[in-house]
Protein backbone atom coordinates (compact mmCIF):
# COMPACT_ATOMS: atom_id res chain seq x y z
CA UNK A 1 0.00 0.00 0.00
CA UNK A 2 3.06 2.24 0.21
CA UNK A 3 2.92 2.79 -3.53
CA UNK A 4 -0.74 3.83 -3.32
CA UNK A 5 0.07 6.43 -0.69
CA UNK A 6 2.92 7.67 -2.88
CA UNK A 7 0.61 8.00 -5.90
CA UNK A 8 -1.94 9.98 -3.87
CA UNK A 9 0.80 12.18 -2.43
CA UNK A 10 2.26 12.86 -5.88
CA UNK A 11 -1.15 13.64 -7.39
CA UNK A 12 -2.01 16.03 -4.54
CA UNK A 13 1.28 17.92 -4.74
CA UNK A 14 1.01 18.23 -8.52
CA UNK A 15 -2.61 19.42 -8.42
CA UNK A 16 -1.76 22.05 -5.80
CA UNK A 17 1.38 23.28 -7.59
CA UNK A 18 -0.33 23.36 -10.95
CA UNK A 19 -3.25 25.38 -9.60
CA UNK A 20 -0.76 27.95 -8.34
CA UNK A 21 1.34 28.00 -11.50
CA UNK A 22 -1.37 27.52 -14.11
CA UNK A 23 -3.62 30.32 -12.85
CA UNK A 24 -1.37 33.28 -13.79
CA UNK A 25 -0.46 31.57 -17.04
CA UNK A 26 -4.11 30.90 -17.92
CA UNK A 27 -5.04 34.45 -16.91
CA UNK A 28 -2.45 35.87 -19.26
CA UNK A 29 -3.42 33.56 -22.11
CA UNK A 30 -7.14 34.25 -21.66
CA UNK A 31 -6.91 38.04 -21.53
CA UNK A 32 -3.89 38.84 -23.69
CA UNK A 33 -4.44 40.34 -27.07
CA UNK A 34 -1.04 39.53 -28.52
CA UNK A 35 -1.07 38.08 -32.03
CA UNK A 36 1.30 35.31 -30.98
CA UNK A 37 -1.26 33.89 -28.56
CA UNK A 38 -1.84 30.80 -30.71
CA UNK A 39 1.87 29.91 -30.48
CA UNK A 40 1.88 30.04 -26.70
CA UNK A 41 -1.30 28.00 -26.52
CA UNK A 42 0.35 25.36 -28.72
CA UNK A 43 3.43 25.20 -26.52
CA UNK A 44 1.26 24.74 -23.44
CA UNK A 45 -0.67 21.94 -25.13
CA UNK A 46 2.49 20.10 -26.29
CA UNK A 47 2.71 17.64 -23.38
CA UNK A 48 -0.69 16.35 -24.51
CA UNK A 49 0.73 15.29 -27.83
CA UNK A 50 4.10 13.89 -26.81
CA UNK A 51 4.09 10.26 -25.72
CA UNK A 52 4.81 10.04 -21.98
CA UNK A 53 7.86 7.86 -22.51
CA UNK A 54 9.32 10.39 -24.95
CA UNK A 55 8.63 13.20 -22.50
CA UNK A 56 10.14 11.12 -19.71
CA UNK A 57 13.23 10.36 -21.75
CA UNK A 58 13.93 14.01 -22.57
CA UNK A 59 13.32 14.95 -18.95
CA UNK A 60 15.83 12.28 -17.97
CA UNK A 61 18.40 13.81 -20.28
CA UNK A 62 17.64 17.40 -19.22
CA UNK A 63 17.68 16.50 -15.53
CA UNK A 64 20.82 14.41 -15.86
CA UNK A 65 24.25 15.71 -14.98
CA UNK A 66 24.90 16.48 -18.65
CA UNK A 67 21.69 18.49 -19.10
CA UNK A 68 21.19 22.20 -18.55
CA UNK A 69 18.71 21.90 -15.69
CA UNK A 70 20.58 18.96 -14.23
CA UNK A 71 23.88 20.82 -14.01
CA UNK A 72 22.14 23.71 -12.22
CA UNK A 73 20.36 21.44 -9.77
CA UNK A 74 23.55 19.49 -9.17
CA UNK A 75 25.41 22.71 -8.34
CA UNK A 76 22.65 23.84 -5.97
CA UNK A 77 21.79 20.59 -4.21
CA UNK A 78 24.63 18.18 -4.86
CA UNK A 79 22.53 15.54 -6.61
CA UNK A 80 20.40 15.18 -9.72
CA UNK A 81 16.61 15.22 -9.80
CA UNK A 82 16.10 11.79 -11.30
CA UNK A 83 15.12 9.03 -8.87
CA UNK A 84 13.76 11.55 -6.33
CA UNK A 85 10.21 12.38 -5.36
CA UNK A 86 10.88 16.04 -6.23
CA UNK A 87 11.95 14.93 -9.70
CA UNK A 88 8.66 13.08 -10.11
CA UNK A 89 6.71 16.16 -9.00
CA UNK A 90 8.46 18.35 -11.56
CA UNK A 91 8.09 15.77 -14.33
CA UNK A 92 4.41 15.26 -13.52
CA UNK A 93 3.76 19.00 -13.47
CA UNK A 94 5.11 19.28 -17.01
CA UNK A 95 3.11 16.24 -18.07
CA UNK A 96 -0.19 17.33 -16.50
CA UNK A 97 0.14 21.09 -17.15
CA UNK A 98 -2.26 21.21 -20.13
CA UNK A 99 -4.95 19.60 -17.94
CA UNK A 100 -4.74 22.49 -15.54
CA UNK A 101 -4.19 25.36 -17.96
CA UNK A 102 -6.87 24.56 -20.56
CA UNK A 103 -9.90 24.39 -18.25
CA UNK A 104 -8.77 27.60 -16.58
CA UNK A 105 -8.40 29.42 -19.90
CA UNK A 106 -11.87 28.27 -20.94
CA UNK A 107 -13.34 29.38 -17.64
CA UNK A 108 -11.74 32.79 -17.75
CA UNK A 109 -12.69 33.37 -21.35
CA UNK A 110 -16.30 32.49 -20.76
CA UNK A 111 -16.77 35.21 -18.15
CA UNK A 112 -19.01 38.01 -19.37
CA UNK A 113 -16.65 40.85 -20.32
CA UNK A 114 -19.27 43.40 -19.25
CA UNK A 115 -18.80 42.31 -15.65
CA UNK A 116 -15.06 42.94 -15.88
CA UNK A 117 -15.68 46.33 -17.46
CA UNK A 118 -18.18 47.19 -14.73
CA UNK A 119 -15.65 46.21 -12.08
CA UNK A 120 -13.00 48.45 -13.64
CA UNK A 121 -15.40 51.34 -14.00
CA UNK A 122 -16.29 51.00 -10.29
CA UNK A 123 -12.60 51.49 -9.48
CA UNK A 124 -11.40 47.96 -8.67
CA UNK A 125 -7.78 47.16 -9.44
CA UNK A 126 -7.00 44.17 -11.65
CA UNK A 127 -5.91 42.19 -8.58
CA UNK A 128 -9.18 42.96 -6.78
CA UNK A 129 -11.18 42.20 -9.90
CA UNK A 130 -9.48 38.83 -10.13
CA UNK A 131 -10.23 37.80 -6.55
CA UNK A 132 -13.73 39.27 -6.30
CA UNK A 133 -15.13 38.76 -9.80
CA UNK A 134 -13.11 36.36 -11.93
CA UNK A 135 -12.13 33.69 -9.41
CA UNK A 136 -15.61 33.07 -7.96
CA UNK A 137 -17.15 32.90 -11.43
CA UNK A 138 -14.41 30.58 -12.63
CA UNK A 139 -14.74 28.21 -9.68
CA UNK A 140 -15.94 25.27 -11.80
CA UNK A 141 -12.85 25.79 -13.96
CA UNK A 142 -10.58 25.67 -10.91
CA UNK A 143 -12.23 22.52 -9.69
CA UNK A 144 -11.96 20.89 -13.12
CA UNK A 145 -8.30 21.89 -13.36
CA UNK A 146 -7.52 20.45 -9.94
CA UNK A 147 -9.45 17.24 -10.53
CA UNK A 148 -8.04 16.62 -13.99
CA UNK A 149 -4.43 17.20 -12.99
CA UNK A 150 -4.94 15.04 -9.87
CA UNK A 151 -6.50 12.20 -11.86
CA UNK A 152 -4.03 12.46 -14.72
CA UNK A 153 -1.08 12.25 -12.32
CA UNK A 154 -2.65 9.37 -10.42
CA UNK A 155 -2.69 7.32 -13.59
CA UNK A 156 0.70 8.41 -14.81
CA UNK A 157 3.06 5.65 -15.86
CA UNK A 158 5.36 6.42 -18.78
CA UNK A 159 7.03 9.49 -17.32
CA UNK A 160 7.50 7.90 -13.88
CA UNK A 161 8.95 4.81 -15.51
CA UNK A 162 11.55 6.85 -17.35
CA UNK A 163 12.79 9.08 -14.54
CA UNK A 164 11.78 7.22 -11.39
CA UNK A 165 14.19 4.32 -11.01
CA UNK A 166 11.48 2.26 -9.28
CA UNK A 167 12.50 2.94 -5.66
CA UNK A 168 9.90 1.65 -3.18
CA UNK A 169 8.57 4.44 -0.99
CA UNK A 170 10.26 7.13 -3.07
CA UNK A 171 9.39 6.74 -6.73
CA UNK A 172 7.53 3.45 -6.98
CA UNK A 173 4.00 4.73 -7.55
CA UNK A 174 0.98 2.42 -7.70
CA UNK A 175 0.98 2.26 -11.49
CA UNK A 176 4.64 1.21 -11.49
CA UNK A 177 4.08 -1.38 -8.78
CA UNK A 178 1.18 -2.89 -10.72
CA UNK A 179 3.43 -3.13 -13.77
CA UNK A 180 6.24 -4.68 -11.69
CA UNK A 181 3.88 -7.29 -10.25
CA UNK A 182 2.65 -8.21 -13.71
CA UNK A 183 6.24 -8.48 -14.91
CA UNK A 184 7.12 -10.82 -12.04
CA UNK A 185 3.99 -12.88 -12.76
CA UNK A 186 2.31 -11.92 -9.48
CA UNK A 187 -1.02 -11.41 -11.21
CA UNK A 188 -3.19 -11.68 -8.08
CA UNK A 189 -1.27 -8.89 -6.32
CA UNK A 190 -1.40 -6.76 -9.47
CA UNK A 191 -5.17 -7.18 -9.81
CA UNK A 192 -5.68 -6.38 -6.15
CA UNK A 193 -3.68 -3.16 -6.32
CA UNK A 194 -5.30 -2.08 -9.57
CA UNK A 195 -8.76 -2.55 -8.08
CA UNK A 196 -7.91 -0.56 -4.97
CA UNK A 197 -6.46 2.26 -7.12
CA UNK A 198 -9.59 2.29 -9.26
CA UNK A 199 -11.93 2.44 -6.26
CA UNK A 200 -9.96 5.24 -4.57
CA UNK A 201 -9.83 7.27 -7.79
CA UNK A 202 -13.57 6.79 -8.34
CA UNK A 203 -14.43 7.84 -4.78
CA UNK A 204 -12.25 10.97 -4.98
CA UNK A 205 -13.62 12.00 -8.37
CA UNK A 206 -17.24 11.40 -7.32
CA UNK A 207 -16.77 13.47 -4.18
CA UNK A 208 -15.29 16.37 -6.10
CA UNK A 209 -17.93 16.32 -8.84
CA UNK A 210 -20.64 16.16 -6.18
CA UNK A 211 -19.17 19.26 -4.54
CA UNK A 212 -18.92 20.96 -7.92
CA UNK A 213 -22.69 20.95 -8.27
CA UNK A 214 -23.11 22.74 -4.95
CA UNK A 215 -20.36 25.22 -5.78
CA UNK A 216 -22.15 26.30 -8.93
CA UNK A 217 -25.40 27.37 -7.31
CA UNK A 218 -24.41 30.55 -5.37
CA UNK A 219 -22.87 32.12 -8.45
CA UNK A 220 -25.12 31.38 -11.37
CA UNK A 221 -28.09 33.68 -11.66
CA UNK A 222 -31.05 31.64 -12.84
CA UNK B 1 0.24 -11.42 -79.72
CA UNK B 2 3.77 -12.51 -78.89
CA UNK B 3 4.33 -9.22 -77.01
CA UNK B 4 1.15 -9.71 -75.02
CA UNK B 5 2.11 -13.24 -73.95
CA UNK B 6 5.66 -12.18 -73.12
CA UNK B 7 4.60 -9.17 -71.05
CA UNK B 8 1.88 -11.04 -69.17
CA UNK B 9 4.28 -13.88 -68.38
CA UNK B 10 6.78 -11.32 -67.13
CA UNK B 11 4.23 -9.57 -64.90
CA UNK B 12 2.96 -12.92 -63.65
CA UNK B 13 6.46 -13.91 -62.63
CA UNK B 14 6.90 -10.58 -60.81
CA UNK B 15 3.70 -11.21 -58.87
CA UNK B 16 4.79 -14.73 -58.02
CA UNK B 17 8.17 -13.49 -56.86
CA UNK B 18 6.56 -10.77 -54.79
CA UNK B 19 4.14 -13.26 -53.28
CA UNK B 20 6.94 -15.58 -52.29
CA UNK B 21 9.11 -12.72 -51.00
CA UNK B 22 6.38 -11.26 -48.77
CA UNK B 23 5.95 -14.59 -46.93
CA UNK B 24 9.66 -14.51 -46.12
CA UNK B 25 9.60 -12.54 -42.90
CA UNK B 26 9.83 -13.51 -39.29
CA UNK B 27 9.11 -11.47 -36.18
CA UNK B 28 11.49 -11.90 -33.28
CA UNK B 29 10.89 -10.98 -29.65
CA UNK B 30 14.38 -10.26 -28.31
CA UNK B 31 15.61 -9.33 -24.84
CA UNK B 32 17.06 -5.80 -24.67
CA UNK B 33 20.61 -7.01 -24.31
CA UNK B 34 20.44 -8.18 -27.93
CA UNK B 35 19.67 -4.64 -29.13
CA UNK B 36 22.99 -4.38 -30.93
CA UNK B 37 23.75 -7.98 -31.82
CA UNK B 38 20.34 -8.71 -33.35
CA UNK B 39 20.53 -6.20 -36.27
CA UNK B 40 23.88 -7.75 -37.26
CA UNK B 41 22.43 -11.26 -37.01
CA UNK B 42 19.38 -10.19 -39.01
CA UNK B 43 21.52 -8.66 -41.74
CA UNK B 44 23.71 -11.77 -42.00
CA UNK B 45 20.66 -14.04 -42.11
CA UNK B 46 18.91 -11.95 -44.75
CA UNK B 47 22.00 -11.94 -46.92
CA UNK B 48 22.18 -15.72 -46.71
CA UNK B 49 18.52 -16.62 -47.10
CA UNK B 50 16.63 -13.50 -48.18
CA UNK B 51 14.35 -13.82 -45.17
CA UNK B 52 13.72 -10.53 -43.37
CA UNK B 53 13.89 -10.38 -39.59
CA UNK B 54 11.67 -7.88 -37.73
CA UNK B 55 12.96 -7.60 -34.19
CA UNK B 56 11.16 -6.13 -31.19
CA UNK B 57 13.22 -5.44 -28.07
CA UNK B 58 12.05 -5.39 -24.49
CA UNK B 59 12.30 -7.15 -21.18
CA UNK B 60 12.08 -10.93 -21.19
CA UNK B 61 9.37 -10.84 -18.54
CA UNK B 62 7.22 -8.56 -20.67
CA UNK B 63 7.47 -10.86 -23.68
CA UNK B 64 6.74 -13.88 -21.49
CA UNK B 65 3.36 -12.33 -20.55
CA UNK B 66 2.57 -11.09 -24.02
CA UNK B 67 3.30 -14.43 -25.68
CA UNK B 68 0.94 -16.18 -23.31
CA UNK B 69 -1.76 -13.76 -24.42
CA UNK B 70 -1.26 -14.35 -28.11
CA UNK B 71 1.46 -11.91 -29.15
CA UNK B 72 2.25 -12.76 -32.79
CA UNK B 73 5.95 -13.52 -32.55
CA UNK B 74 7.64 -16.39 -34.37
CA UNK B 75 10.67 -16.79 -32.14
CA UNK B 76 11.58 -15.59 -28.64
CA UNK B 77 15.13 -14.80 -27.50
CA UNK B 78 15.09 -14.48 -23.72
CA UNK B 79 17.85 -13.10 -21.49
CA UNK B 80 17.52 -16.21 -19.33
CA UNK B 81 16.54 -19.85 -19.67
CA UNK B 82 13.63 -19.91 -17.19
CA UNK B 83 11.11 -17.93 -19.21
CA UNK B 84 11.52 -20.14 -22.32
CA UNK B 85 11.36 -23.27 -20.14
CA UNK B 86 8.14 -22.04 -18.51
CA UNK B 87 6.64 -21.28 -21.92
CA UNK B 88 7.60 -24.75 -23.07
CA UNK B 89 5.98 -26.36 -20.03
CA UNK B 90 2.84 -24.34 -20.67
CA UNK B 91 2.70 -25.56 -24.26
CA UNK B 92 3.48 -22.35 -26.12
CA UNK B 93 6.63 -23.62 -27.81
CA UNK B 94 7.36 -25.69 -30.85
CA UNK B 95 8.72 -28.94 -29.36
CA UNK B 96 12.46 -29.52 -29.56
CA UNK B 97 13.37 -25.98 -30.57
CA UNK B 98 14.59 -24.68 -27.21
CA UNK B 99 18.18 -23.65 -27.78
CA UNK B 100 20.63 -22.17 -25.28
CA UNK B 101 22.29 -19.59 -27.47
CA UNK B 102 24.68 -17.83 -25.10
CA UNK B 103 25.79 -17.04 -21.59
CA UNK B 104 25.41 -13.40 -20.66
CA UNK B 105 28.10 -11.48 -18.83
CA UNK B 106 27.77 -8.46 -16.58
CA UNK B 107 30.20 -5.60 -16.24
CA UNK B 108 30.56 -2.52 -14.08
CA UNK B 109 30.31 0.47 -16.42
CA UNK B 110 30.92 4.21 -16.14
CA UNK B 111 31.02 6.97 -18.72
CA UNK B 112 34.27 7.84 -20.44
CA UNK B 113 34.65 11.07 -18.46
CA UNK B 114 34.07 9.43 -15.10
CA UNK B 115 36.75 10.22 -12.51
CA UNK B 116 36.73 6.58 -11.38
CA UNK B 117 39.29 4.17 -12.76
CA UNK B 118 36.95 1.20 -12.66
CA UNK B 119 39.32 -1.25 -14.28
CA UNK B 120 41.75 -0.75 -11.42
CA UNK B 121 39.25 -0.28 -8.56
CA UNK B 122 36.86 -3.10 -9.41
CA UNK B 123 34.17 -3.40 -6.72
CA UNK B 124 35.73 -0.58 -4.69
CA UNK B 125 34.50 1.88 -7.31
CA UNK B 126 30.93 1.32 -6.12
CA UNK B 127 31.89 2.24 -2.58
CA UNK B 128 33.46 5.55 -3.60
CA UNK B 129 31.75 8.57 -2.06
CA UNK B 130 31.42 10.22 -5.45
CA UNK B 131 29.10 7.44 -6.53
CA UNK B 132 25.64 8.48 -5.36
CA UNK B 133 23.60 6.19 -7.54
CA UNK B 134 24.26 2.76 -8.96
CA UNK B 135 21.97 1.61 -11.75
CA UNK B 136 21.04 -2.04 -12.11
CA UNK B 137 18.20 -3.76 -13.95
CA UNK B 138 15.18 -4.58 -11.79
CA UNK B 139 15.97 -7.94 -10.15
CA UNK B 140 12.25 -8.71 -9.79
CA UNK B 141 11.90 -9.46 -13.48
CA UNK B 142 15.14 -8.80 -15.35
CA UNK B 143 17.70 -11.64 -15.47
CA UNK B 144 20.62 -9.16 -15.61
CA UNK B 145 19.27 -7.48 -12.49
CA UNK B 146 19.20 -10.79 -10.62
CA UNK B 147 22.78 -11.49 -11.72
CA UNK B 148 23.86 -8.02 -10.55
CA UNK B 149 22.35 -8.55 -7.10
CA UNK B 150 23.96 -12.00 -6.83
CA UNK B 151 27.35 -10.55 -7.75
CA UNK B 152 27.00 -7.71 -5.23
CA UNK B 153 26.06 -10.21 -2.55
CA UNK B 154 29.01 -12.48 -3.29
CA UNK B 155 31.34 -9.48 -3.25
CA UNK B 156 29.97 -8.71 0.22
CA UNK B 157 28.95 -5.12 -0.59
CA UNK B 158 25.22 -5.48 -1.23
CA UNK B 159 24.22 -4.12 2.19
CA UNK B 160 26.50 -1.10 1.82
CA UNK B 161 25.35 -0.11 -1.66
CA UNK B 162 21.67 -0.99 -1.37
CA UNK B 163 20.64 2.57 -0.56
CA UNK B 164 22.39 3.80 -3.71
CA UNK B 165 20.69 1.37 -6.09
CA UNK B 166 18.22 2.54 -8.73
CA UNK B 167 16.35 0.08 -10.93
CA UNK B 168 15.94 0.16 -14.68
CA UNK B 169 12.91 -1.49 -16.23
CA UNK B 170 15.20 -3.43 -18.52
CA UNK B 171 18.93 -3.53 -19.15
CA UNK B 172 18.73 -0.85 -21.87
CA UNK B 173 17.06 1.63 -19.59
CA UNK B 174 19.67 0.85 -16.96
CA UNK B 175 22.33 1.82 -19.48
CA UNK B 176 20.40 5.03 -20.23
CA UNK B 177 20.46 5.97 -16.56
CA UNK B 178 24.25 5.82 -16.45
CA UNK B 179 24.86 7.31 -19.86
CA UNK B 180 22.66 10.36 -19.17
CA UNK B 181 24.63 11.06 -16.03
CA UNK B 182 21.79 10.33 -13.63
CA UNK B 183 23.66 7.39 -12.16
CA UNK B 184 27.43 7.55 -11.85
CA UNK B 185 27.95 3.84 -12.31
CA UNK B 186 25.92 0.85 -13.45
CA UNK B 187 26.03 -2.92 -13.72
CA UNK B 188 25.24 -3.60 -17.36
CA UNK B 189 25.21 -6.43 -19.84
CA UNK B 190 28.56 -6.85 -21.60
CA UNK B 191 26.70 -6.84 -24.93
CA UNK B 192 25.44 -3.33 -24.22
CA UNK B 193 28.82 -2.14 -22.98
CA UNK B 194 30.39 -3.30 -26.24
CA UNK B 195 27.88 -1.47 -28.42
CA UNK B 196 29.06 1.51 -30.52
CA UNK B 197 27.58 4.18 -28.20
CA UNK B 198 28.90 2.64 -24.98
CA UNK B 199 32.20 1.28 -26.27
CA UNK B 200 34.17 4.34 -25.21
CA UNK B 201 33.14 4.08 -21.58
CA UNK B 202 35.10 2.52 -18.77
CA UNK B 203 34.23 -1.06 -17.89
CA UNK B 204 35.30 -3.85 -15.59
CA UNK B 205 34.23 -7.43 -16.21
CA UNK B 206 32.75 -8.91 -13.08
CA UNK B 207 34.40 -12.28 -12.24
CA UNK B 208 32.41 -15.26 -13.52
CA UNK B 209 32.30 -17.00 -10.16
CA UNK B 210 30.41 -14.18 -8.42
CA UNK B 211 27.06 -14.87 -10.06
CA UNK B 212 25.16 -17.90 -11.34
CA UNK B 213 25.69 -18.70 -15.01
CA UNK B 214 23.33 -16.48 -17.03
CA UNK B 215 22.29 -19.02 -19.61
CA UNK B 216 20.16 -17.45 -22.33
CA UNK B 217 17.77 -19.46 -24.45
CA UNK B 218 15.69 -19.00 -27.56
CA UNK B 219 12.61 -20.91 -28.65
CA UNK B 220 10.31 -21.10 -31.69
CA UNK B 221 6.69 -20.44 -30.76
CA UNK B 222 3.88 -22.86 -31.49
CA UNK B 223 1.60 -20.07 -32.69
CA UNK B 224 4.14 -19.02 -35.33
CA UNK B 225 2.95 -18.90 -38.93
CA UNK B 226 6.51 -19.06 -40.26
CA UNK B 227 7.93 -22.00 -38.34
CA UNK B 228 10.30 -23.13 -41.07
CA UNK B 229 11.79 -19.67 -41.50
CA UNK B 230 12.09 -19.32 -37.73
CA UNK B 231 13.88 -22.67 -37.49
CA UNK B 232 16.21 -21.53 -40.29
CA UNK B 233 17.06 -18.46 -38.21
CA UNK B 234 17.92 -20.68 -35.26
CA UNK B 235 20.14 -22.71 -37.57
CA UNK B 236 21.88 -19.50 -38.60
CA UNK B 237 22.46 -18.60 -34.94
CA UNK B 238 24.02 -22.03 -34.41
CA UNK B 239 26.24 -21.69 -37.46
CA UNK B 240 29.77 -20.29 -37.50
CA UNK B 241 28.57 -16.98 -38.97
CA UNK B 242 26.00 -16.51 -36.22
CA UNK B 243 28.42 -17.56 -33.50
CA UNK B 244 30.96 -15.01 -34.73
CA UNK B 245 28.48 -12.16 -34.41
CA UNK B 246 27.42 -13.27 -30.94
CA UNK B 247 31.07 -13.48 -29.85
CA UNK B 248 31.70 -9.98 -31.14
CA UNK B 249 29.11 -8.68 -28.66
CA UNK B 250 30.48 -10.62 -25.73
CA UNK B 251 27.96 -13.46 -25.78
CA UNK B 252 29.98 -16.50 -24.77
CA UNK B 253 29.21 -19.97 -26.00
CA UNK B 254 27.06 -21.79 -23.43
CA UNK B 255 28.70 -24.85 -21.82
CA UNK B 256 26.65 -27.57 -23.53
CA UNK B 257 26.62 -26.13 -27.06
Boltz contact constraints between the chains, C-beta under 6 A:
constraints:
  - contact:
      token1: [A, 60]
      token2: [B, 180]
      max_distance: 6.0
  - contact:
      token1: [A, 61]
      token2: [B, 180]
      max_distance: 6.0
  - contact:
      token1: [A, 64]
      token2: [B, 180]
      max_distance: 6.0
  - contact:
      token1: [A, 64]
      token2: [B, 181]
      max_distance: 6.0
  - contact:
      token1: [A, 64]
      token2: [B, 182]
      max_distance: 6.0
  - contact:
      token1: [A, 65]
      token2: [B, 181]
      max_distance: 6.0
  - contact:
      token1: [A, 66]
      token2: [B, 181]
      max_distance: 6.0
  - contact:
      token1: [A, 79]
      token2: [B, 132]
      max_distance: 6.0
  - contact:
      token1: [A, 80]
      token2: [B, 182]
      max_distance: 6.0
  - contact:
      token1: [A, 82]
      token2: [B, 182]
      max_distance: 6.0
  - contact:
      token1: [A, 83]
      token2: [B, 166]
      max_distance: 6.0
  - contact:
      token1: [A, 161]
      token2: [B, 169]
      max_distance: 6.0
  - contact:
      token1: [A, 165]
      token2: [B, 166]
      max_distance: 6.0
  - contact:
      token1: [A, 165]
      token2: [B, 167]
      max_distance: 6.0
  - contact:
      token1: [A, 166]
      token2: [B, 138]
      max_distance: 6.0
  - contact:
      token1: [A, 166]
      token2: [B, 167]
      max_distance: 6.0
  - contact:
      token1: [A, 180]
      token2: [B, 140]
      max_distance: 6.0
  - contact:
      token1: [A, 183]
      token2: [B, 61]
      max_distance: 6.0
  - contact:
      token1: [A, 183]
      token2: [B, 141]
      max_distance: 6.0
  - contact:
      token1: [A, 184]
      token2: [B, 140]
      max_distance: 6.0
  - contact:
      token1: [A, 184]
      token2: [B, 141]
      max_distance: 6.0
